[in-house]
Amino acid sequence: MSGSHPVRRTPARPPRSGSGSPAHFHFLLLDRFTLLSFSCAVECLRLANRIAGRQLYSWSLIGENGSETTCSLGIGIRLDGGLGETARGDTIMVCGGLDIDRASSRQVLGWLRRESRRGVRIGGLCTAAHTLALAGLLDGRRATIHWENRDSFAETFDEVRLSRAVFTIDGDRMTAAGGTASIDLMLNLIAGDHGPELAGAVADQQLYSAIRTDQDTQRLSVPARIGVRHPRLARVIEMMENSIEEPVSPSALAAAVGMSTRQLERLFRRYLDRSPKRYYMELRLQKARNLLLQTDMSVINVALACGFASPSHFSKCYRAHYNTTPYRERGAHARRLPV
């Protein structure tokens, strides 16, 4: 393919000759998948083999067309095969990235449902939790997804128990939020298969000194994110982030942390150079933009989900902040999507 750069990978899996054969992973690379999440995961398996001095794991790269796919960087990746039948005991890892709804084709969803019925363990990296949820494989299950996609996912799949964790394991379903969260998930699997000592050695090889569990959350704490370590300010911002659909008044926020409204105003001005009302509005508009670009929710439903009583007020605030209307934002995004 013109402009593509083939990536070398492990050969297709050897024959399974008994209980001592390697555990096999099928990495399903969706179109425009995130390279970082995938590479972090497969590198853990490679290092486990190297450190153990024997092949504990094998893997293959598969995709819808069976020959080549492209990651979000535009790099072409040669595949080992298409969507064939997997073997008992295998694991499927779906690797998602950009435009995940479009990448989750009917053929992919049908194949995942079929393999699920056969009892195969299935995981999703980065935005691939969206694909698993579309296939109905996460109904009633605990799952996670990258924080940037959390709002749209929660609006679309209310039957999924959405977590803020870096990764989740719920029975034979696994999800990792993206980026280096794939390392944490794979180290957990390696520890379960071959003990924590091997998992720790794999982490050391990657200079990965802080192994996270499924109890660790994705994002930095509020003080770390805003660069301000003020407990009352952090608490108010956390309350704002958790009350987007039904905004809380500045007076109620101030009372909740034992301050007057005027003291809260001074606190925001001093540390964030804006009023509490303005900061709150920016949070709501940021969520609205995510929903407009990542879901097919109507503009009026997006407005209601972000605490706006009317579409006209929502449109006015959106235009003042982003210099475009919600309708034009969605239309421009649709024109940018690849055909």
N, C-alpha and C positions, 0 to 999 in steps of 0.2 A: 504494500500500500504506500502511495506517495506520501512522504513526510513522516512516516512512522519509523519507530526505532525498536526492533525486536529485543525482547528481554529474555535472557537465558534462564531456564528453570530446571527443576529436577525432572528426570524422565518419568514417563507414565508409571503407575504403580506396578510393582512386581506381583507375580501370582501369590494369592493367599494360600499358604501351604499348611496352615494349622494355627494353633493358638499363639505361636511365637512370631507370627507374621506382623509386619508393621501396621500400626493404626493408620488408616488412610483418610485424608481430608480432600474433599472436592471444593475448590475455591471457584464459586460461580461469580465471574466478573461481569457485572452489569455495565451497560454503556455509560461512560464518563464516571466510572467508579473512582474513589479516592485512593490514590496510590499509597499514601502513608499508612492508612489503616491496614491495607492488604499486606504491605511489606513488613510491617511490625509483626503481624501474625505469623507469616510464613518464616520469618527469620528466627522466631522462637523455636519452631520445629527443627529448622536446620541446625541451630546451635545445640538443641537437645541431642540430636544424633551425633554431632561432633564430640560433645563432652562425654556422652555415654560410650563412645567408641563403637557403636553399632547402630543399625537403622531401627530406631523406635517408631519413627513416623515416615510416611510417604505422602505425597500430595500430587494433585493434578489441577491444571487450570482449564476451566470449561466455560462455555458461553453459548448464547442462543444460536449463533451462526456456526459455531464449532471450529472456526479458523482464526479469527482475530477480533480484538475489541480495542477500544481506546479509553484511556484513563482521563481524568479531569485536566491533566496537564497537556493533553493532546498527544501523548506518547502511545504508539501502537504496541499491543501485546499479543504475541502469537499464542494460540490456545492448543491444548492437548486434545480437545474433542468437544462434542456437543452435549445435549441434555439426554444422556443415556441412563440406563438403569444402574443404580448403585448396589454395592454388596452389603450384606448384613454386617453391622458393626461400623460401617463408614460414617463419616460426619460431613455434612454440607455446610459450608460457610458462604453466605451470600454477601458480596461486597458491593455496597452502594456508594453513591456520591451525588452528583448534580442531577437535577431534573428527574428525581427518583420515580415520580408517578409515571412519566413517559417510559422510563427504562424498565418498569415492571409490566412487561407485555403479557398478553393472555397466555402465550406459550410458556413463559417463565412461571407464571402463577399456577397453571395447570400441572406443570412438572413438579413443582414444590408440593402441591396437594397430593399428587400421586405418590411421591417418595415419602411423604409424611404418613400416609396410610400404610406404608410398608414398614414403619417403625424406625426410620432413619433419624438420627439426631441432627437438628438443623439450627444454625446460628445466623445472626445478621450483624454485620459490621458497619459502622457509621450510619447512614440513613437507611440501610437495608431493613431495619425494623419496620419501616413503612411497607416494604414489599411483603414481608412475612405477615403483617397485619392485613394487607389487601387479600392475601391468600387465605385468611381466616385461621392462621396458625398460632395467633397470639390471643385469641378470645379467652378471657378469664385468666390470662397469664400475666405475670409480672415482666415488664420489659423496660428498656431505656432507649433513648435516641439522642443524637447531638442536641445540645441546648438550643441551638438556633432553629431547629425544626420542632421543638417541643410544643409550641403553641398550636401549630397547624395539626400536629399529630393528635393532640388532646381533643381538638374540635372534631376531628374526623373519626377517631376510633375510641369512643367512650367505653367500649367493652374491654379494653386493654387496661391493666393496672399499671399506669405509667409511673416510672421511678426517675429520680434525678441522679441515680448512681452512675458510676463510670461503666459498670457492666452488671448484667443480671444473669442468673442461671435459674430457670424454673423448669424442673424436670428435664425433658429432652429439647428444650428451647433455650437458646442463649442469645443475648444481644450485648453489643459493646457500642459505646456512644461515639466512637470515632477517634482519630488521632492515635495517641499512644495508649488509649484505653484498650486497644487490641492486645497490647503486651500484657496488661493485667489479667485479661480474660485467659489468654493462652498459658500464662504462668500458673494460673489456678488449675487449668486442665492438666498441665504437666505434673503439678504437685499431686493431683488426684490419681494420676496414672502411675507415677514413678517416685513420688515422695517429694517433700519440700526441699531437700538438699539439692536435687537436680534443678528444681525450679529456681532456687537461689543462685546456683552456678550460672544458669542461663541469664538471669538478671545481671549478675556481675559482669558477664561478657559484654553486655549491652550498656554498661555503666549506668544501670537503672537502679538507683539506690533507695527508692521509696516505693516499694510494691504496694499497690492499693487493693482494697477488698471491695466486695459488693456493697459495703456500707459507706464507702467514700463517695462524695458528690462530685459532679463534673466541674463546676465553676469555682473560682476563687471566692473566698468570703467577701461580703460587701465591703469591709474596710480595705481589703487588698485590692479589690477592683477599682474603688474610687480613690485610692491612695490616701485615705483619711482614717485614722484610728480614733474615732469618737463613738463610744457605744450607743449613745442616744440617737445620733444621726444614722448610724448603721441600722438600728432597730426601726426607725421611721421608714427608711428606704426599703427594708425588707417587708414592712407592712404594705407599702405602696406596690411592690412587685407582686404581692400575693392578693391584691385587691384591685385588679385592673378592670374587671367587668362591672364591679360596683365600687366606684371610687369613694374613698373616705375623705371627709372634709379636713382641712388643715387644723381646725380647732380640735377635732376628735383625735387626730394624729398626735398633736401636741399634748393633749390630756393623757393619752395612753402612755407617754413616756415621762409624765410629771413635769411638763413645761407649759408656759403660756404660748399663745399663738405668736406673739411678738418675739419671744425668745427663739422659737423655731424659725421664724423668718430670718433673724440675725444669724442663726447657726448655718442655714443654707447659703445665705449671702457670703458669709465668711469663708466657708470651705468649698462651695460649689459655684459661687458667683451667679446664682439664679434663685428665684423664689421657690418655695416648696410647690406651689401651684404649677409653675413652669416646668420643674423637674418631673412632676407627676404626669403632666401632659406629654412630655417627650417620651416617657415610658410607654404610655398608652398608644401613641402614634407609632412607635417602633414596633409594638406588637401588631398593630393594624397593618403596617407595611408587610410584615412577615406573612400574615394571613392572606393578604391580597396576592402576594407573589407565590405562595406555596399551596394554596387551596383554591377550590372553585366556589367558595362561599360567596353569596351575593354581597354587594357593598353594604346594604342595609344590615345584614347579619354580622358583617365585620364591625360595623359601627356599634351595634348592640353588644358584641363580645368585648369591645374595648371601652365600654362605659359611656357612649354617646347616645343621647336621647333621640336625636334625629339625624337623618342622612345629611341634611343641609348644614348643620353645625359641624358634623364630622368633616364634610368636604371643605368647609371654610378653614378649620384648624389644620387639616392635612395640607391644604394649599399654602397656608402661611408658613408651615414648617419645611415642606419638601418642594415648594414652588411648582406643584402640579396637582391635579385632582386625583382622587382614588381611581376614577374610571380611566383616565389617561395613563396612570401608572400601570394598571393591569393591562391595558391595550399595548403599551410600549413593551412590556415584559413578554407578552404573547408573540409580538413580532420578532423579538430577539431569540426566541427558542428555535433550535434547529429543526428542520422539517424531517 
